[in-house]
């Protein structure tokens, strides 16, 4: 019986560590532990973001091209664009701009996932849920804060990636060339053009994505009796999270892309409200603000599913290596 109690205590501690790492009383002993956790979160997040974005890069580039133009989107036109890009520019041109995407996504994903883990710990201590799953509102807040933190620190890289995705090779030869030309011809403040709709979009996107994924894992743990979901189940939970998060924030994503590429696509540089009203007036609410959403429903769940699953599995692997 004594052994059974000990095993039960160990199992409970493992469960708590999986959901939300608890604090150790001694400050001297927590620092190396917290330091390792932050580093493992940064590494896992970077790898998760890189794998996810590379997997869907051709679909992402196609979506951006439609978002910043007045062409009517359809699945047929999207795949036609992919096909003609392959014929005219070669197979690897489908990943044009992916180097800029990696320069942005690796630090963005690393910061976002690591920040999410830290915000969960802070909110857990604040609300008195140390070592337990957070309740709904703090869970939503942790995701929104993590997304806002990552977007604020890496936004210029997102703008550069959008520019490279919609321009021919002759205009920008590499990432540094984009920075130099924008700084010289349009001014440094252009690097943050479209930042406001980005933050406004990232709050519901990151908040709902993390909230949905964490909620589904919690429900799985409660009703299945298993401490950890299988990788395939994690992929499904991540896909659901991506679908909900991206659908909620998509109109602001279109506005953001228009503002980011205004200097090279012929669209005037205006405010969020003016850009929004111009899109609605010229293209309509559904065809304008939700242009390319069906493409996002294809690539988004795949990307988010891969990123969440990769992050979780890497965290489990690194935790095992540390112990």
N, C-alpha and C positions, 0 to 999 in steps of 0.2 A: 504493500500500500504506500509506504514511504517513497519507493521508486516511482510509483504512478504519479504522486503529487509533484515530485521533482520534474518528471517529464512534462507534466501539465504546465508547470511554471516556465520551463524552458520554451515550450511551444508558444505560450502566450507572449513571452518576450520576443521571440522571433517574429510573431505576427505583428507586434507593435513596431518593431524595427522596419518591417516591410512597408507598413502604412505610413508611419511618420517617426523618424528616428528620435528617440527621447534624449533628454539632456542628462549628463552625468554631473553630480553635484560639484565636484572639484573643478575649478576654473582651469587649473594647470593641466588637468588630464583631458579636458574637453577640447582645448585648442588644437592639438595634433589630430584628434579624432575628427573635429569639424573641418580642419584643413584638408584632410584626406577626402572627406565627403564632398567638399567643394570641388576639388581637383577631379575626382571621379565623375561628378555631375557635369563638369565642363567638358571632359573628354567624351563621355557618353553622348552628351547633347550634340557636340560637334560632329561625331560620326553618324548619329541619327539624321541630322539635317543634311549632311553630304550625300548619304545613300538615298534618302527620300527624294531630294531635288534632282539628282542625276537620273533617277529612274523615270521621272516625268518631264524632263527638260524639253523634249520636242513639243509636247502638248502645251507646256507652259508658254513657250515662245509663240506658238500659234495663237494662243488665247490673247497674249499681249498685242500682237499685230492687229487683231480684230478690235480689241478694246480702244486702241488709239486712232482707229480709222472710222469712217462713216459707212463702211461696207456692211451689208446685212449678213449676220451670222447664220450659218446652218452647218450641220454635221458634214454634209456633202462638200460645202465650200471649204471647211476646215481641213478635211482629208485631201481635198484637191490641192490646197496650199502646201500641205506637207509633201505631197507627191511631186509637185513642180519644184519645190525647194530642193528636194533630193535630186531630181533630174538636172536642174540648172547649176546647183552649187555643190552637189556631192552629199554623201551620207552624213559626214561629220558636221556639215553646216546646220543640221537639225539641232545641234547642241551649241550653236553660235550664241555667245553671251553666257555660256555656262561657267566659264572661268570667272567672270564677274559675279555670277550667281554664287559660286563657291566661296569667293572672297567675302561675300555678304552673308551667305547662309551659315557657314561654319561658325563665325563669331556670334551671329544672331541666335542660332539654335543652342550653342553652348551657353550663352548668357541667359536665354529664355528658360531652358530646362534647369540650369543651376539656380537662377533667381526663383523659379517656382518652388524648388525644394526648400530654399531659405525662407521664402514667404510662408510656406506651409508650417515651417518650424516656429517662426515668429508669431503667426496667427494662432497656432496651436497653443503656445504658451499664453498668449493674451486672452484667449477665450477659455482656457482651462481644459483643452483637449490634448494634452501632452501624451504622445504615444498612442493616440487613437485617430481614426479617420475624422477629418473636419466635417462639420455640418454644412448644409448647402451654401449659405451666403458667404462664409469665409472661404469655402472651396472655389466659388465663382470669383471672389475678390483676388485670391492668390493667382489664378490664371490671368486675370486682367492686368494685374500689376506686373507680372512676369513679362507679358507681351509688350506692355508699354515701356518697360525698362529696356528690353532688347531693341525695340524699334527706335527709341530715342538715341541709343548709342551707335546704331549701324545704319541710320537712314541714308546718308550720302551714297553708300554702296548700293542701296536699293535703286536709287535714281540712276546711277551709272549702269547698272544691270539692265534697266528698262531702256535706256538710250541705246545700248549695244544690241538689244534684241530687235529693235525696229529700224536700224540703220544698216546700209551696206558696209562691207568690209573697208571700202575706200574712205569712208568718213571718219571712222575711229579704228585705228590699228590695234590698240590694246587698252587695258583699263586706265593706265597712267595717261594715255593720250586723251581719253575722255575727260579726266580731271583737269588736265592742262587747258584744253580747248574751252571747256565750260568756264573755268576761272578767268581766262583771257577774254573770251568773247561775250560772256553773259554775266559774269560777276560771281563771287563766291556765294552770295546769298541764294543763287539758283540751286545750289546743292541741297538746300532744304525747301525747295519749292514743292508743294504738295504734302508737306509734313503733317499739317493739321488733319486732313482727311485720313491720312495713314493712322494716326493715333486714334482718331474717332472710330476707325474701322477695326483696329487691332484690339480695342477694349472688348467689344462683343465677340470677336473671332477667337482670341486667345482665352478669354473668360469662359465662353461656352465650350470650346474644344477641351480644355483641361477639366472643366466641370463635368462634361459628359463622360469623358474617359475615366476619371476617378470615380464617378458615380456608378458606372457600369461595372468597374472592378469591385467596388464595395458590395453591390448587389449580388455579383457572382460569388464572392466570398461568403455572403450571408446565406444564399439559397442553395448553392451547390455543395457546400461543406468542404470545398478545396481551398487551401490557403493561397495558391497561386493559379491564375488561369493559364491555359496552354498558349503557346505562341500564336496559333491560328485564332484563338479566341481574342487575344490581344489585338490582332490585326482587325478583326471585326469591330471591336470596341473603338479602335482608333479611326476606322472608316466611318463609323457613325458620328464620332466626334468631329471629324473633318467636314462631313456633309452638313451637319447642323451649324457649325461655326462659320463656314464659308458662305452658306446661303444667307445667313443673318447679316453679314458684313459686305456682301458683294457689290451693291450699288456704290459704296464709298471706295471700293477697289477700282471701279471703272473711273470715277472722278479723279482718284489719285494718279492713275496712269495717264489720263489726259493732261493733267497739270504737270506731270514729270516730263512729258515729251512735247509740250506746247511749243518750245523753241525750234523744233525740227520737223513737225508734222503740219505746220500751217495754222494750227489752232492758236487763237490769241491767249496771252497770259492773263488770267482773270482769277477772281476769288472762287471759293468753293461754291457759293450760292450761284454765281454767274455761270460757272462751268456746268453745274447741275441743271440749271434752267435751260442752257443752250442745248445740252444733250436731249432733254425732254422735249424741247420745242422742235428740234430738227429730226429726231429719230424716234420719239415716243418713250413712254415710261418703260414698258417691257422690253422692246427691241433695243433701246438705248442703254438703260441702267442695268439690264440683266443680259446684255450681249455676251455670249461666251459662257454663260452659266452652266449650260449642259456639258461643255468641255470641262468645266471645273468640277462638275459632279462625277466625271470620269477620272480625272487626275487627282482631285483633292482627297477623296477617301483613300486612294492608293498611297499618296505621299504621306498623309497624316498617319495612316495605319502603319506604314513602314517606320516612320520616325518614332512614334510612341513605343512600338514593339522593340525596335533596336535599342532605344534608351533603357527600357526596363530590363531587357536581357543583358545588356552591358553592365548595368548596375548590379544585377544579381551575380554575374561572372566576377566583377571586380571585388564585390563583397566577399565572395568565396575565396578569391586569391589572397585578400587581406587577412582572412581568418585562418 
